[in-house]
Amino acid sequence: MDDEPLNEKPDMTLKYLAKQDLYALSVGDLDERIENLKAEISRCEAAKEDRGSTRDEAEKLFKF
């Protein structure tokens, strides 16, 4: 688990990344960037799915 404090506002670095000049990057750098972004998307999707299943379980628990 990360050493990130709970409830800390997330660093939305995408705003910074979106402003970078991509023409200054090599093809290799672009490939690495794409792979890193894909990995982050997968991580976000997994967290989203986990929250969905947790919510479903909680709803089942509290339905009478």
N, C-alpha and C positions, 0 to 999 in steps of 0.2 A: 504494500500500500504506500502511496505517496506521503511525504511529510507535509502536505499542504493542509493548512488549518481549515477546519470545518467552517462553513458559512462565509468564507472569504469570497469576495466578488471575483468571478473568473476573468482571466486575462484573455480578452478577445483580440488576439494578435492578428486575426484575419483582416482587420481594418488596415493594419500596417502592411501585411502581405499583399493586399489588393492594390496598394499604391506603388509597389516596387516595379521598377522597369525590368520587364522580363527579357528584353533584348540584350541586357547586360549579362545575362546568364548563359552558360554553355549548355549544349544539349544534355550533357551528363548531369549538370546541376538541375536542369529542368526535369529530367527523369527522376532524380532523387527527390525533388520537391513534390512531384506527382505521387510518388510512392508514399511519402510521408503524409500527404494530404489524404490519400486513400486509407491509410492506417488510422488516421484521426477520425475519418468518417465512420469507419468500421467500429471504432471504440465508442463513438457517440451513439451509433445505432444500437449497439449492445446495451449501453446504459439506458437508452430509451425503452428497449424491449424489457429490460429488467424492471424498470419502473412500472411498465404496463402490467406485467405479471404480478408484481407486488400489489398493485392497486386492485387487480381482479381478485386476488386472494383476500384482501381486506374487505372488499365488497361482499364476497361470499360469506365471510365470517360474521358480518353485521346484518345480513339479511335474515329476516325471521319468517 
